[in-house]
């Protein structure tokens, strides 16, 4: 647009992503990440950046099926691009441990449509 600013008139940068600032409380805790393509990944949140790129440690993917129990695929250390993150939530470990995922069935999540 051709606008010019003096040093004292520089535009204020946009505020940090609200979701990024909320992730501080999840660092070093077990989180469940639902991706835009419908994957369900659980692991310890080790880090993130302003684009919500996240690093998970000791993680696994929970693969749901309508016919069989949940398959848990070990992924280890894993990076998820921020533009593929749909939902991040903390896992209540004491409740999660009580669930027998081999007996849980469910439909596969459909991808997010923008």
Buried (B, 14 or more C-beta within 10 A) or exposed (E): EEEEEEEEEEEEEEEEBEEBEEBEEBEEEBBBBBBBEBBBBBBBBBEBEEEBBBBBBBBBBBBBEEEEBBEBEEBEEBEBEBEBBBEBEEBEEEEEEEEEEEEEEEEEBEEEEE
